Amino acid sequence: MEYPELALHVAGQWLTRASGGERPVTNPADETTLATLPLAGAEELAAAAESARRGFLAWRRVRAHDRYVILRRAAELMRERAEAIATVLTLEQGKPLAESVREVRLSADILDFQAEEGKRLYGRTVAPRVEGILSQTVVRQPVGPVAAFTPWNFPANLPVRKLSSALAAGCSVVLKPDEETPGTAMLLVRVFLDAGVPADAINLVCGDPAQVSSALIAHPAIAKVSITGSVAVGKLLGEQAARHLKRFTGELGGHAPVIVCEDADLAFVLKSSLAAKYRNAGQVCASPIRFYLPRRLHTVFAEQFAEGARRLRLGSGLDAQTQMGPLTHARRLDDMEGFVEDALGCGARLLTGGRRVDRPGFFFEPAVFADAPPASRLMQQEPFGPIAVIQPYDTLGEAIDAANALPYGLGAYAFTRDLMTAHRLGEELDAGMVGINHYGVSQPEMPFGGWKDSGIGQEMGAEGLLHYTELKTITVGVPN
Ligand code: NAD
């Protein structure tokens, strides 16, 4: 499968040229240009928002059951095309092909679940308080056209989280995926259109991110803003949304702690932690970053973790032997080097890796640090890459306090064989998702969202759909 010619989808037309110019899309595994991406300017952005207004008026009128049938068909098409979509995903994003295939299949499962939930937008009836009222009902209706912004780390899963809930609820969407990974988004939009979603109900734009977000958020047709991205951009878009009183969901960055308890099976922790840490080269919002080990186990765990990281096979995501692909763009390499330099400067111990690999492509050696001072950048900011840090602790209370100390609160993990400790950790860790004895906190049936700076609102699960609705109370009185 070759990389496709890129186009935006605006007002029912596929545009291979647009007024905002163009930019290349790069293969991170070898730095070759895959294609040229047309960029939307003011004209196409306004047309996309207007189209979403029309799309909403048409799509909201489609009965919930009929929307469900179309979205289930889209899920099936996504499965049929999984290999082809996954290949494009790996070409533009870098992760191993098997990870991309799993991502596309999981996206289809998310869509199935949200399509089902769309049939269950229940309301309630309330007993009238005063004479002359026949009925009082509380209903949920679709919020309206949505401007959706997604990053490059999960180019299939993250757009589908938004598209599935928004469309199932009866909303239309203007999707702006990241400019690094537009091919996957384009193939996904085709899936929805081929399944029967009206053309105006999905618009796809790329462009100058700041220009696109300001134009769409300010546009009167847009009712809701949903972003998955960094805390900084999430706050910026949240402020813009607030200025226009637009509904807002933010799925933002994380800095996940892992507390390993005295009684944990270290071999099991090591195996699952290495897989979780270096999946997608650590470019995962809920990726484990800070490992807290009882002081007595700290050195041996740190050494074995570093050994596991050193053994990872780096390479192109299309090579079946590859365990970790390149980082997705060159800026990530600079960021990683910044974290490493700062940590070394603060006195942290580098146990392995931490350098660019001398070959074409954006490859970075998986890095493991130990004993990083709390003030180091690595212990404060999300590295969003293949860097882990192993810290010692003396009491469980101290480890929980350290885990909760940052302004992030997305994923948090712990390993213990003691049921009481598991309950305590579930209760006391300040995070939207807590995984005890495993890392699989992202499931279609479960709400996914962050506390504190990590976000507002959830995606997936029954709650995901509700964020694309407004409440309305309807009371009917006796006619005169
Ligand atoms: P980013 O914040 O730079 O960009 C996210 C999206 O917002 C992109 O499409 C970007 O183009 C767009 N954008 C809109 N207006 C913008 C503006 N004014 N300036 C810059 N970008 C603007 O995020 P990123 O670096 O692409 O993605 C990585 C971040 O996403 C990490 O922090 C990661 O933790 C987070 N993330 C969160 C989740 C979650 O579910 N909580 C999932 C995946 C990634």
Residues whose N, C-alpha, C, O or C-beta is under 5 A from the ligand:
A	BS01	NAD	F149 T150 P151 W152 K176 P177 D178 P209 A210 S213 T228 G229 S230 V231 V233 E251 L252 G253 G254 V284 C285 S454
